[in-house]
Amino acid sequence: MRRGTIPPYRPPAPTVDTLIRWPESFDTRFLVFVDVEEEFDWSAPLEARHRSVTAMRALPAAHARFADRGVGLVCLVDHPVASDTEAVAILRDVVADGRSTIGAQLHSWVTPPYGAPSPGDSYPGNLPRAAQAAKLDVLTDVLGAAFGAAPIAYRAGRYGIGPDTAELLAERGYRVETSIRARYDYSADGGPDFSRIGSEAYRLGSLIEVPLTSVFTGALRARGPGLYPALGRVPHGRGVAARSGLLQRIALTPEDMPIEQALAAVRIAVRDEGQRLLTFSFHSPSLEPGHTPYVRDARDLDRFWRWWDRMFAELDALGVSPTTLDAMLAAADGQI
């Protein structure tokens, strides 16, 4: 049951003193997050019965591609995957590379205990505190049992954190929260509003918040944080601004983000903005055609992999190297 009629959750923007000050030895790095989850129809209502994880069979070959580049994966695993024996075996092989990590992803609609659904419940942070805590406990426990250690990184399904999430995570020993998609606003659908939050990692109590990197490109990019939300209130405003080269918001993902725009965004982030940690993300069902709107057929899958080939070449040219979750935490804590 949803927590009642309340305004959308708008996390406060970080203050200067909470931003992570990366040591020089950290250089400029990147992380790749994977939402490791069940398959479902993205255009249909979300239902607890949709728990198929057949796309996991594509993960070993995909992992090998990343491993050949020295790139580990932060696998944010949800309940249907963590409770499937074959999927767990696949993930154990992935994390045996010494670079990859298991984290938690809470899809509230497929994680027990179940209650009567209410509008907005697909965003876990909208649940009453006790319901969110109970689902988080179940997910944390099943991951701990499957992989021999409790997860320390968390993502809410649909990026749906709420006012209780950070405290609940800290109580359970989590260290990294990565549900914020920088500069995105899901409030029209009942979700949180991150439009005030940029891509820089920051301290959130005892947690390190690592937003998904989003970059404004175009002639008016310096005005992006204020102008982009305003354009959303103008019919076709954002589309006109993007087509005219004035302003575009680019998230670092191969899913629905053309490579040329993504490459331009990375160059701006590194050269112009001086960002020291870039975060990339995609959904595991996109590794097999037919499960997400981003990879519908073999041609889309080929485009997905060509996106990564070109991105890795650009990162190499810019001197941006992969890191691991543990190394990132050590740098944030001043241990390197």
N, C-alpha and C positions, 0 to 999 in steps of 0.2 A: 504494500500500500504506500502511495506517495505521501510525503510529509505534509501535505496540505497545500493550499494555494499560497505560494510565496514567490517573491521576485526571483529571477534567474540568479544562480550563484555566479558572482563576479569576484574571483580571487584578487586580492590587492596586488598591485604591481610591486615588484621588489624595490627596496631602497638601495642606495649606493653601497651602504655598509653590509648588505646581505649578498651582494654579487660575489661569485667565486673569483678569487684572484689567482689565476693559474701561474705556477712557477715557470720561469724561463725554460727549465729543463723539459717541461711538458710540450714545448713547441706548439704547433697547431695540429689538432687531431680530429678524427671522426669516429663515430659509433654507428653501427647498423642495428636497428631494432626490428624484430620480426614479431608481428601479432600472430602467434601460433594458435589456431582456432579451428572450430568446426566449419563445415560448409552449410550455407543457408541461402535462400533466395533474398537478395538484398532489397527487392522491390515489394516483398510480402511482409505481413506482420510477423514479428519475432515470436517463436514458440519453443517451449521447453523440449519438445519431442525431436527437434532438429539437432542431432548430435553426431552425424556422420563425420568421420575424419579420414576419408579415403585419400584426400590430397596429400596426406603426410607421406605417401609413398614417393612423392617427388622431392622431398626434402634432402635425402642423402646426396643426390646428384647436384642439387642446388648448393648445398653446403660445400661440396667439393670445389665448385667454382669459386666460392668466396675464399675457401681455405688456400687455394692455389695463389691467391693474391695476398695471403697473410692476414685476411680479414676474419675476425671472429664475429659471431652473431649473438646478440642479446635476445634470447628466445622468451617472449612473454606468453606464457602458456595458460590456457583456460581449462575449465573443469572437464569438458568432454575429451580433450586431448590427454590431460593428466590422468584420467581414469581409464584410458584405453591401453591395454598391455602392449600391443604392437607399436603404438605411437610413442610410448615411453621408451621402448627399446631403441627406436630410431633416434630419439633425442639423447639418450645416453651415449650413443656413438658420436653424436654431434659435439657434445660437451667434452668428450675425450680428447678433442684437439688441443685442450689447454688454453684456448682463447675464448671459446664460446661460454655462455652463462645461461642458466635457467632463472627466469623471473616469473611473476604472476600477472595474469590478465583476468579481470573479473567481468565476465559476461553474466549479468544478473539473471537473465531469463533462462539460462541453462545451468545455473548453480544452485543447489539446494542450500537451505530449506526453501521450499516454494510457498508462496502465498497467493491470494487473489490478486491478479494483475491490475494495475491502475495506470492511467496515462503518465508517461514520463519515467516509468520504472526501468526502462532500458538503460537509463543513466543511473549507475549505482549510487551516486551521491545524492540522488533525490529520495532514496529510501530512508525511512526512519533509522536513527542511529543503531538501534538494536538489530534491525533486519540487515543492515549493511555489515555490521560486525559479525553476525552469524554466518553470512555468506563468505565473508573474508576468512573466517576461521576454517570453514570447510575447505576452501580453496588452498589456503596455506598448509593445512594438514595433509591434504592429498598430495600436494607437491613435495612436501617434506618426506612423506612415506615413499613416493616414487623415486626420488633422486637422492635421498640420504642426507639432505640438508635443507633447512628452511630457506625460501627465496628472500632476497633482500631488495629486489627491484619490483616495482608495481606499475601497472597501467590499468586504469578503469576502462571497461568497454565503452566505446563511443566517446572516449575522452571525458567520461561523465563523473568527474570528482564533485564533491560537495563540501559544505562547511565542516563536516565531521571527519572527512577522509584522512587528512594528514595526521590527526591525533590517533585515529584507529591504527594507522600503519605504524606509527612510532611505538605504540603500545605492544605491537607484535614483532618488533625488531627489524622492521624494514629500514633501509638506508636511502633508497633512491625512489623518487616519485617521478613518473614520466608520462602523465596523462595530459599535460597542457600542450595543445597545438598552438604555437605562438601566433597571435594576431587573428585567430579564428573566433567566430561567435556562433554558438549553437542555440542561443536563447529562443529563437523563433520556433524551435521544435521542443522546447522545454529543457534544453541542456544548458551548460555553463557558457559564460561569455569570457573569452580570453583576449579580447581585442586590445586590452591595455597592457598585455604582457608580451615582451620581446623574447628573443631566442637565447639570451644569456642564462647560464646555469646560476642558481642562487640557493642560499640556505633557507629552508622552511622549517624552523625549529631544529630538530635533530636530523631532519631529512635534507638531502640534496635534491632540489627540483631541477630536472633536466628537460626543458621544453623541446618539442620537435621543432627543428629549425624552419622558419619561414622568413623570406627576404622580400622586401619591396624593390622592384626594378622599375626603370623608366625615368624620364626627365624630372618627374615630381617625387621621386622616391624618398627624398628627405622629409617630405610632408606626409608620407604614407600613414603613420600611426593615427593621425587625425583625419586625413582626407579620405582614406579608404572606407572607414565606417560611414562617413557622410555620403559617399558615392553609392553605398548600398541602399540608401533611402531615395535615390533618384532612379526612375525606370531606365534600365539598360546602362546606368551610369558606369558601372565597373567594366562592362564589355567595351563601351566606347573608349574609356580611358586606356584599356589594355591594347585595343586595336590601333589606337593613335600613338602608342609608344609613350604615353604620359605616366601611367602607373599600373603595375600589376603585382599581385601577391603570389609568390612562388614557394611552395613547400617542397622539401627535398625528398621526393618519392618518385619512383618510376610509374606510379599508378595515376594516370590522368595528368601528368606533368610532362610536357614535351621536353626533350633533352636539350634543345638549344636554349630555352628559357631557364632550365635548371642549371646549365653550365654558366650562363650569365649571372644567375643568382649566387652561385658559389664564388665566382670571381669578385662580385661586390662584397659578399660576406667576408672574404679573406683579405682582399687588397684594400677595400675602402672602409669597411667597418671594423676590421681587425678582430673578427670573431676567432676565438681560440679552440672552440669545440663545435663541430658540425654534427648534426644528428640526422640520419636517414631512416626511413621506415617503409615497410610494406607488409601485406597480409600473406600468410603462408598458403591459403587456397589459391592465390594468384600464380603459384608455381605450376599449376596444372590447368589447362584451358577449361572453361565452362563453369567455374565456381564463383567468379567475381565479375563485375561489370568492366574491370580493367583488362582482363585476359580472357577473352571470349573464345579464341580460336588459336591455331598454331601460329598464325601471322602475328597476333598480339604477343604471344609468348616470345617469339623471335625478337620483336621490338623491345620487350622487357629486358632481354639479355643484352641487346645492343646498347640500350640505355646505360646499363651498368658498365659495359666495356668503355664507352666514351667517358663516363663519369670518372672511373678509376684512372684513365689516362690524364684527365684534367687535374684530378687531385694530385697525381704524381708530379705533374708539371708545376703545380703551385707549392709543392713541398708539404702537402697535408697527408699525414700518415694515420693508419688505423690505430686505435687503442682498444683496451678491454675495459669492462666494467670495473674490475678490481684496480687497474692502473688509474682509471679516472678518479675513483674514490680516493686512492692514495695521494694523487696530486691535489685534489680538493682539500684533503686533510693536512697538506703540507708535509707528506711523508716521502716525497721524492724531490 
